[in-house]
Amino acid sequence: MSESLAREAAALDAADELAGLRKLFALDDGVYLDGNSLGALPGHVPARVADVVQRQWGELRIRSWGESGWWTAPERIGDRIAPLVGAAPGQIVVGDSTSVNVFKAVVGAVRLCDDPARTDIVVDATTFPTDGYIAESAARMTGRKLVAVDVADLPSALGPTTAAVLVNHVDYRTGRLHDLPALTAAVHEAGALVVWDLCHSAGALPVGLDANGVDLAVGCTYKYLNGGPGSPAYLYVAERHQPAFDSPLPGWTSHADPFAMTREFTAADGALRGRVGTPDILSMLALEAALEVWDGVGIDAVRAKSLALTDFFLKCVAGYVPAGRVTSLTPEDHAARGSQVALRCEDAPAVMEKLIARGVVGDLRRPDVLRFGFTPLYVGFGDAERAAATLAEIPGSATSSRSKGS
């Protein structure tokens, strides 16, 4: 079986229209399946960052706010991200962390709702912990109640008391993709607003913010967008909401006239209302450079490869790994699958440590989940086959399908 799967992997790689993009990244001979936590470095970024530091900062200094475009970077880079999440220009601003943007979005959604009878902020029960912490704080600060429900039960939990809903597009543990169009429609039918967290979907699959009438959305840029560790996040405010969007963190750069330095705050027009303070230029411009790998790349092609990769990896796991050793938590249905495979494994921490020692880098979620992220821009089918074969060898050579030549 090992030879047939290896041949299949080689054939799939040979036919892969995105295979040539791998050379744009700084990768070694190992298998990197952790792009759902930290994307790989695009090879041209270090030189760009060196220019920002040495020339723009070192030589031009303060002049770079204008001459090098520093001041307009948050909205310019937002427009660069927009096509990847299905948004028209002028609706995304880049800056701050995902956590800060979740706070802006949730509080902003409650204020847009502007109905004291709507007392509930609903969050999915399996949300990434920080989202839950922020939502709970937002609820306290706005005098609302936090209600946690399973995503499957979300439509039935909505009603006349719902003000805003915060949902993760892809579950960070299992890789389950939630139905953004249907859930957005259900929230709107209940008269509430929805905030989507796109951290585990943007850059891996189509999102369709505008087409599906999403109200607000947030996301990080260091996973599938490869912006680098701690790269700034982004905030999407639908154009129809921008005139009334009331950010809970008004700052001098979101002022209509930032350099007037007035005591009274007057909000800027458009997505600029989502800005707060001075842009984090070094990481901001590293992100801008990293996004160039998307030039000419269609998100539909990325999605097709993502599904093919995860299908093939699961096939290899079934072929190589002894029965009962791992159990997939990832939905078989393509419509419900993100771009990662989660395997339940009794001794997951020890197994992942051994995988990494053998050159296969994934990650885990305690106590028992192995996570493998498939970034279609640089992960190939040979990587998927090698990862599954290595996983099969971890319990011991006596149970290795590959070593037995089966």
C-alpha positions in Angstrom: 0.0 0.0 0.0 2.8 2.4 0.8 4.1 2.3 -2.8 0.7 2.9 -4.3 0.0 5.9 -2.0 3.4 7.3 -2.7 2.8 7.0 -6.4 -0.6 8.6 -6.0 1.0 11.5 -4.1 3.6 12.0 -6.9 0.9 12.1 -9.5 -1.2 14.5 -7.6 1.7 16.8 -7.1 2.6 16.7 -10.8 -0.9 17.8 -11.7 -1.1 20.5 -9.0 -1.6 24.0 -10.5 -0.5 25.6 -7.3 2.7 23.5 -6.8 4.9 26.2 -8.2 4.0 28.6 -5.3 6.0 26.5 -2.8 9.3 28.0 -4.1 8.1 31.4 -2.8 8.4 30.2 0.8 11.4 29.6 3.0 11.0 25.9 3.8 13.3 23.1 4.7 13.1 19.4 3.8 10.6 18.6 6.5 6.9 18.6 6.4 5.3 21.7 7.8 1.6 21.2 8.7 1.2 24.0 11.3 0.3 26.8 9.0 -3.1 27.0 10.8 -1.1 28.4 13.7 1.8 30.2 12.0 2.2 30.4 8.3 5.6 29.9 6.6 7.8 32.8 5.7 7.5 34.1 2.2 11.1 34.2 1.0 11.1 37.9 -0.2 9.9 39.3 3.2 13.3 39.6 4.9 14.6 41.9 2.2 11.5 44.0 2.4 11.6 44.4 6.1 15.3 45.3 5.8 14.3 48.1 3.5 11.7 49.3 5.9 14.2 49.4 8.7 17.3 50.6 6.9 15.9 53.0 4.3 12.4 54.0 5.3 13.1 54.3 9.0 16.9 54.7 9.0 17.2 57.3 6.2 13.8 58.8 5.6 12.8 58.7 9.2 9.6 60.8 9.9 9.2 61.5 6.2 8.2 57.9 5.7 4.7 58.5 7.2 4.0 60.2 3.9 6.7 59.3 1.4 6.7 55.6 2.2 2.9 55.3 2.7 3.1 54.4 6.4 0.0 56.5 7.3 -2.3 54.8 4.9 -1.0 51.2 5.4 -4.0 50.0 7.6 -6.6 50.7 4.9 -4.3 49.9 2.0 -3.5 46.5 3.3 -7.1 46.0 4.3 -8.0 46.4 0.6 -5.4 43.8 -0.2 -7.0 41.3 2.1 -10.5 42.1 1.0 -10.7 39.9 -2.1 -9.5 36.9 0.0 -12.6 37.2 2.2 -15.1 38.3 -0.4 -15.2 42.0 0.5 -15.2 45.1 -1.7 -12.6 47.8 -1.0 -13.1 50.3 1.8 -14.5 47.9 4.4 -11.4 46.4 6.1 -8.8 48.1 8.3 -5.7 46.4 9.5 -4.2 46.9 13.0 -4.2 45.7 16.6 -4.6 42.1 17.6 -7.5 39.8 16.9 -8.6 40.0 20.5 -8.8 43.8 20.4 -10.7 43.6 17.1 -13.2 41.1 18.6 -13.8 43.6 21.4 -14.4 46.5 18.9 -16.7 44.3 16.8 -18.8 42.8 19.5 -19.3 46.1 21.4 -19.8 47.9 18.1 -22.5 45.3 17.1 -24.4 45.8 20.3 -24.3 49.6 19.8 -25.5 49.2 16.2 -28.4 47.1 17.5 -29.4 50.0 19.9 -32.3 48.1 21.5 -32.3 47.7 25.3 -34.8 44.9 25.0 -32.1 42.9 23.2 -30.2 41.7 26.3 -28.2 38.8 25.0 -24.8 38.4 23.3 -24.6 34.8 21.9 -21.3 33.0 21.4 -20.7 29.5 20.2 -19.9 27.2 23.1 -16.7 25.8 21.5 -15.3 29.2 20.6 -11.6 30.0 20.8 -11.1 30.8 24.5 -10.1 34.5 24.0 -13.2 35.2 22.0 -15.2 33.9 24.9 -13.3 36.0 27.4 -13.7 39.1 25.3 -17.4 38.5 24.7 -18.0 38.0 28.4 -16.2 41.3 29.1 -18.1 43.1 26.4 -21.4 41.8 27.8 -20.5 43.1 31.3 -19.5 46.5 29.9 -22.7 46.9 27.8 -25.1 45.5 30.4 -25.9 42.4 28.4 -25.9 38.7 29.2 -23.5 36.2 27.6 -25.2 33.1 26.3 -23.1 30.2 25.1 -24.7 27.7 22.7 -23.6 24.9 20.4 -23.4 26.1 16.9 -25.8 23.3 15.8 -28.4 24.8 18.2 -27.7 28.5 17.3 -30.7 29.1 15.1 -33.2 27.9 17.7 -31.4 30.0 20.4 -32.0 33.2 18.6 -34.9 35.5 19.3 -36.1 38.9 20.3 -33.6 39.2 23.1 -30.6 38.6 20.9 -28.4 41.6 20.2 -25.3 40.2 18.7 -23.8 36.8 17.8 -20.1 35.9 17.7 -19.2 32.8 15.8 -15.9 31.2 14.7 -16.1 30.3 11.0 -13.9 27.2 11.6 -13.7 25.4 14.9 -10.0 25.6 16.0 -10.0 22.1 17.5 -11.8 20.0 15.0 -11.6 21.9 11.8 -15.3 21.9 11.4 -16.5 24.7 9.0 -19.7 26.4 10.1 -22.3 27.4 7.6 -21.7 31.2 7.3 -24.5 31.9 4.8 -27.2 30.0 6.7 -26.2 31.2 10.1 -25.9 34.8 9.0 -29.4 34.7 7.5 -30.7 33.1 10.7 -29.2 35.9 12.9 -30.6 38.6 10.6 -34.0 36.9 10.6 -34.0 37.2 14.4 -33.2 40.9 14.1 -29.6 40.7 15.5 -26.1 41.3 14.1 -23.4 38.8 13.5 -19.7 38.9 14.0 -17.6 36.2 12.3 -14.1 35.2 13.5 -12.2 34.2 10.3 -8.9 33.3 11.9 -9.0 29.7 10.7 -10.7 30.3 7.3 -9.3 33.4 5.6 -6.7 32.4 3.1 -7.9 28.7 3.0 -11.4 28.9 1.6 -14.0 31.3 0.2 -15.7 33.4 2.8 -18.1 35.7 1.0 -18.6 38.5 3.5 -20.3 40.9 1.1 -22.3 38.3 -0.7 -23.7 36.8 2.5 -24.5 40.2 4.1 -22.1 39.7 7.1 -22.2 42.7 9.5 -18.8 42.6 11.1 -15.8 40.2 11.0 -12.3 39.9 12.4 -9.3 37.8 11.7 -5.6 37.3 12.2 -3.1 37.4 9.5 -0.3 35.1 10.7 -2.0 31.8 9.8 -3.0 31.1 6.2 -2.1 34.7 5.2 1.5 34.1 6.3 2.0 37.6 7.8 4.5 36.5 10.5 4.3 36.0 14.3 2.1 38.6 15.9 1.2 40.3 12.6 -1.7 42.8 12.9 -5.2 41.5 12.6 -8.1 43.1 10.7 -11.6 44.4 11.2 -14.4 44.3 8.6 -17.3 46.7 9.0 -19.9 46.3 6.2 -20.3 49.6 4.3 -24.0 49.9 5.3 -23.0 49.9 9.0 -20.0 52.3 8.8 -21.9 55.6 9.3 -23.3 54.3 12.6 -20.4 52.1 13.8 -19.4 53.4 17.2 -16.0 51.9 18.2 -15.5 51.3 21.9 -11.9 52.2 21.4 -11.8 55.6 19.6 -8.2 56.8 19.1 -6.5 59.6 17.5 -6.0 57.8 14.2 -9.7 57.1 13.9 -10.5 60.8 14.3 -11.9 62.6 11.3 -8.9 65.1 11.6 -6.2 63.2 13.5 -3.7 66.1 13.6 -6.2 68.7 14.8 -5.6 67.2 18.3 -9.0 68.3 19.5 -10.5 67.3 22.9 -13.7 66.2 21.3 -13.8 63.0 19.2 -15.3 63.1 15.8 -15.2 59.7 14.0 -13.6 59.4 10.6 -15.6 58.2 7.7 -15.7 54.5 6.6 -13.6 51.7 7.8 -11.1 54.1 9.3 -13.4 54.2 12.3 -11.9 50.9 13.3 -8.4 52.4 13.7 -7.2 53.2 17.2 -3.5 54.3 17.7 -0.3 54.5 15.7 0.0 51.6 13.2 2.6 48.9 14.1 4.6 49.7 10.9 7.3 47.0 11.0 4.9 44.1 11.3 2.3 45.9 9.1 4.7 46.2 6.2 6.0 42.7 6.6 2.4 41.6 6.2 1.9 43.7 3.2 5.0 42.1 1.6 3.8 38.6 2.5 0.4 39.1 0.8 2.2 39.4 -2.5 2.3 35.6 -2.7 -1.4 35.8 -3.4 -0.9 37.7 -6.7 -2.8 35.8 -9.4 -4.0 33.1 -7.0 -7.7 32.3 -6.9 -9.3 31.4 -3.6 -11.4 28.7 -5.3 -8.3 26.9 -6.5 -6.9 27.1 -3.0 -10.1 25.6 -1.6 -10.1 22.8 -4.2 -6.5 21.8 -3.3 -7.2 22.1 0.4 -10.1 19.6 0.2 -8.0 17.3 -2.0 -5.1 17.5 0.5 -7.2 16.7 3.5 -9.0 13.9 1.7 -5.7 12.4 0.7 -4.2 12.7 4.1 -7.2 11.0 5.7 -6.8 8.2 3.1 -3.2 7.8 3.9 -3.9 7.7 7.7 -6.5 5.0 7.1 -3.9 3.1 4.9 -0.9 3.4 7.2 -2.0 3.9 10.8 -3.1 0.8 12.7 -6.8 0.7 13.3 -7.9 2.3 16.6 -4.7 4.3 17.1 -6.3 7.6 16.0 -9.8 8.8 15.3 -10.6 11.6 13.0 -12.6 14.5 14.4 -12.7 16.3 11.0 -16.0 16.1 9.1 -16.0 13.9 6.0 -18.5 16.3 4.4 -16.5 18.9 2.3 -19.1 21.5 3.1 -18.4 21.2 6.8 -14.6 21.0 6.6 -12.0 23.7 7.0 -8.3 23.2 6.0 -7.1 21.1 8.9 -7.4 17.5 10.0 -7.8 16.8 13.7 -7.1 13.3 15.0 -7.9 12.2 18.5 -5.0 10.3 19.9 -4.7 9.0 23.5 -1.1 10.1 24.0 -1.2 13.1 21.7 1.5 15.3 23.4 4.1 12.5 23.2 3.1 11.6 19.7 3.4 15.1 18.4 6.7 15.5 20.1 8.0 12.4 18.3 6.5 13.6 15.0 8.3 16.9 15.2 11.6 15.1 16.1 11.2 13.2 12.8 10.6 16.3 10.7 6.7 16.4 10.6 5.5 19.6 12.3 1.9 19.8 13.4 0.5 20.8 16.8 -1.9 19.6 19.4 -4.7 20.7 21.6 -4.6 19.1 25.0 -5.5 16.6 26.1 -5.8 14.4 23.1 -6.1 16.2 19.7 -3.4 16.2 17.0 -3.9 19.0 14.6 -2.5 19.1 11.0 -3.0 22.3 9.0 -2.9 22.1 5.2 -1.8 25.4 3.6 -2.4 24.9 -0.1 0.2 27.5 -1.2 3.1 25.4 0.0 1.9 22.0 1.2 1.9 19.1 -1.3 0.5 15.7 -1.5 3.9 14.1 -0.9 3.9 16.0 2.4 0.5 14.5 3.4 1.7 11.0 2.5 5.0 11.4 4.5 3.2 12.8 7.5 0.7 9.8 7.6 3.5 7.3 7.2 5.6 8.9 9.9 2.6 8.9 12.2 2.2 5.2 11.6 5.7 4.6 12.8 5.4 6.5 16.1 3.8 3.7 18.2 6.6 1.3 17.2 8.1 -0.3 14.1 6.2 -3.5 14.7 3.0 -1.8 13.8 4.3 0.4 11.0 2.4 -0.3 7.8 5.2 1.2 5.7 7.9 -0.9 7.3 5.9 -4.1 6.7 5.4 -3.1 3.0 1.7 -3.6 3.1 
